Amino acid sequence: MYFHIPVLLDEVIEFADPRKGENLIDGTVGGGGHARAFLKRTSPDGKLLGIDLDNEALSESRRKLEKYFDRVILEKGNFVNFLELVEKHNFDPINIFFLDLGISSQQINADTRGISFLKNTPLDMRIGEGEGGEDDRVSAEYIINNWNEEKIKSILKDYGEERYAGFIARGIIGARKEKRIAGTWQLVEIISRAVPQKYKKQKIHFATKSFQALRIAVNQELKNLETVLPQILDVIEVGGRICIISFHSLEDRIVKRFFQKESKDCICGPKIPLCVCGHKKRLEILTKKPVIASEREISDNPRSRSAKLRIAKKI
C-alpha cells in the first residue's frame, strides 16, 4: 500500500489560503495528502487537476480523493507539460499552483530504478519512464558509462554539490574501462574507493550527493523547474498563489530568484542609472523567508527536515 506523509501541510494551507470555489493544479499530486486538504477548503465546487509520474501514487490519490471524484482530474505526466493537460481538460481559471519537489519515501523504499542505493538495482533513475509517450532522457547507467570525465564531474559538482566530484568522476572512468557500471552497489563501491576515509564517517552517506546529482541530471529536474515557473505565472489568475516545496538548495535557489525577480519593477542592475528593461512586477512574495518544518513535524517525519516552502501571489 502506498504511504506518504504530506510535508508542511498546515503551513501550505495557511499561506496559500485556499477559498471556496477556487481551482488548483497539483503538479506532483503524489498520494493526494495536500490535494485532499485543498479540496476540503475549496468545497463545494473548486476543481483540482492532479499530475504525477508515478502510477502507484496516482492510484492512492484516486482512493484518497474518491469522495471528491466529481471535482478531481488525475493525469499521469510531468508537471512541466501541464499546459497540455490544461488545454485538454479546459481547466480554467487556475487560482493555485502547487508543487512538492521531493522524492517520496515510498518511491525510495520501493525503488527498482536505482534512485536509491538502499537496494542493488539497475542504474536507471528515470522516474516514470517507459510507460507511454516519447522519452528523451538518458539513464544514469548511460551517463556514467558514456559521458566524459569532465561532464560527469560537472554533474556531481553542480547538482550534488559534491566536494570530491573530481575524484569520483575519475574513479568512474577508471572502473568502466574494466567493466560496465550497471548497478547501484557497484557505483557505491566506486565512490567508496574514490573518497577519503574520513568522508565515509560523516552523518550523511558518502554516496548520497552523487546519487542525488545523477537523479537530477537524468530527470532534468532543475531545467523543468526553470521552464515551468514563468509558464505558471503567465496562466494563473491575478490573486492566484504559486506554492513550491523544495528539498534541495539548488531548487530552492531557482524558486527564490524567480520570485525575487518577478516581485520587482526593474531588474536592470545597479550599474545602469536609468531603467531600460521595462520589467513590471507581477508577484507579491507571501513568505519573506522560506517556511520550514517545526521540531514536532521533523520528529514525526524526518524527511521534512530539509523542506522549504515558498509562496507568492500574482498581482
N, C-alpha and C positions, 0 to 999 in steps of 0.2 A: 504493500500500500504506500502511496506517495505521501510523504510527511515533510512539511516545511513550515517554519515559523516566520511569519511576516515581520521584517525588521522595521523599527521605528514607526510602528503602526499608529500609535496615538499622536505622535508628532506630525506625521504626514496628514492626518485628518485635521489636526488643529491648524496647521499653517495653510493647507490647501483649502480648507473651509468649504467642502462641497455642499451645494444647496439643492433644494427641491427642483427637479426638472432639468438639472444640468447633465450634459453628456460628457463621458470620459473615454479616452483611449488609454488603455494599459498595455504598453508595448512589450512588457515582459510579465505577462499575467501569472506565470508560474502555477502554484497551487490555488490561486484565487483568494488568498487571505486579504490582501489590500483591496482587491476588487469587491469583495463582499462588503467590506466596511464602507466603500464608496457608494455602493448600491443602496445600502441602508439609508444613507444620508440624502441620496438623490431621489428617493421614493416620492411620488408614486410612478413617475414616468421618465425619469432620467435614464438614458441608454448607456451601455458600455460596449466598446469594441476591444476585445482582449486578443493579444497576439503572443505567440510563443513558438519556439523552435522544437520544444520537447513534447512528444506525443503523450507521454505519461503525465506530464504536468497539465496538459490540456484536458485529459480525461478526469483528473482530480478537480480541475476548475469546473467542468461540466457537472460533476457530482455536488461540489460545494455551492455552486450558484444555481442549482436546479430550481429553487423557489422563485428565482428572478428570470426564468427562461424567456419570458416574453420581452425582456429588456436587454438581453445579452446576445452578442455575436462573438463567437470564438473562432479564430483562424490560425492555422499553422503558418508560420513565416517569421521573417526577421523584421524587427521594428524599423529598420532603415527603408523598408519598402511599404511603409504604412499608407502612403498616398494612393497606392494601387487599391488597397482594401477600402479606403475612404470612398474612392470613386465607385468601386464595385458595389458597396452597400449604401451609397448615397448618405453617408454618415455625416450629418450636419445639423446644428452647429457643433463645434468642438470647444468645450469650456475648460477641460482639464486634460493635460497630457502627463502621464506618469511613467517613469522608467526606474526599475530596480536592476542595476547593472551587475549584481553579484551572481556568482555561480552557486546554485543551491546545494545544501548539504546532501540532499537526495541524489543529485547528479554526481557528486563526488563519490558517495558511498556505493552507488550502483554503476560506477563508471566502467565502461568496456572499451573506451576510445583513447585511453592514455592521458586524460586530462590530469589525473592524479597519479602519484607513484605509490598509492596505498596497495594497489594490486599490480601484478605483472601482466599488462595488456599491450596490444599493439599501439604504436605511437602514431595515432591518427589526429586526435584533438579537434576534429571538425564537428562542432555541435550542430545536431540536426541534419547532418549530411546524408545524402544517399536515399532520400525518400521523396523523390519527385522534383522536377524543375532542374534548371541548369545550375551548376556549382563551379565557380571559377577559383575556388580556394584550393590550395595545395595542402597536403597533410604535413604534420610535424616530421614524420619519417622522411618525406621528400626533401624538406628543408635541410635537415641535418645530414642527409646523405648526398645532396647535390649542390647546395649553395656554398660559396667560397668562405674562407675563414673570416674575412672582414665583414661580410654580411651577417654571418652568424653572431659574431662579436657584437655588431651593432644592435641586433635584436635583443640579445641578452642584456646589454648595457642600457639601451633606450627604453625598452618595455619592461624589463625586470629590475632595473637599477642595480644590477649585479656587479659588485666590485671586482670580482675575478672573471669577468666576461672574457677577457683575452686568453687567460689560461684554459678556461673551459672550452672555448672555441678551438683552440689549438689541440686540446685533448680529443675533441670530437673528430677533427680532421685526421689525426693520427690513428684513432681507433677504427674509423671507417675504411682505412686502407687495408686493414687486416680482415674486417668482417662488416657486413652491412649492419647498421644500427636499426633494430626493428621493434624493440620492446622497452617498456618503461624502466624496468630494473637494470637493463643493460645501460641505459642512459644515466641512471643514478650512479652506477658503478664508475662510469667515465668521469662524471662530475666529482665523485668522491676522490678519485686519483688526482684530479686537477687542482683541488683547493687545499689550503693548509689545514693541518690537523686541528688547530685552534678554532677554525671556522666551523668545523663539524660538531663542536661542543656548545654552540650557541642555542638559544631557545627555539629559534626558527630553523627548521630543517634546511640543510645546506643546498638541497635541490629545489626548494620552493620557488625561488625567484626565477630560476631557469625555466621551470615548467610553466610558470605564470606567463613569462615572456613569450614562450613558444605558442601558448594558447591564444594570447592577444594577437600575435602576428598571424596565426593560421585563420582566425575568425575575423580579422580586420576590425577588431573591436573599437580601437581609437578612431580609425578612419570613419567607421559607421556613425560614431557619436558626433564627430565633427560635421558629417554630412547632414545628419538628421536635425540638429538643433535649429539652424536657420529655416528649415522646412516647417518645423513645428511653429515657429514664430510667425511665419507667413500665413498659416491657415487657422491658427487658434483665434477665437473671438477676442475682441477688446474686453478686458477684465478677466480673461482666461488665465489659468495658472499652469506653469511648467514646473513639474516636480521631479527631481532626479536624485536617486540614492546611488552613490558610488562607493566602491570598496578599495580603490587603488588611487594613489596620489596623482597619477597621470590623467585618469578620468576626471577626478575632482578638479584638476587644474584647467582642463578643457571647459568644463561647465562654468567654473568661476570666471574665467576670462571672457567667455561668451556673454554671461550675464553682465559683467562689468562693462564690456564694450557697448552692449545694447541698452545700457542704462545711462549713457552719456550722449549729449548733443554733438559734441565734437571729439573726433579721435585722431586729429592731425598730429599730435605730439608737441612737446614743449619747445622745439626749435623753430616752429612755424608761428610767426606772430599773429597772423590772421587766419581764421578758419577757411579752408578751401575744400574740405571734404564734403560739406553739405549733409553730414550724417545727423539724423534726428533720433533721439532716444525713443525706444519702443517698449522698454521694460522697466518695472519698478521691482527692485530686489526686496523680497519679504523676509529673507533670512540673512541678516547682515553678516553673520558668521555661520559656518556650517553647523547644523544641528547634529549632535552626536547622542549615542545611547546612554541612558542612565546606568549607574552601577548595578541597579537591580536587574535591568534588562541584560546587561553583559553577563551577570551571574547566571541568569536563566538561559541565555543563548549567547555563548562566547563568540559566535560568528558575527554578532552585532558590534563587536569591539572596533572594527575598522570602518564601520558605516558612517557616511557623511551625507546629510540631506541638505539640498539647496532648492529653494522655491522662488520663482519670480512671476510677476503678473504683467500681462500685456496692457499697455496704456495707449 
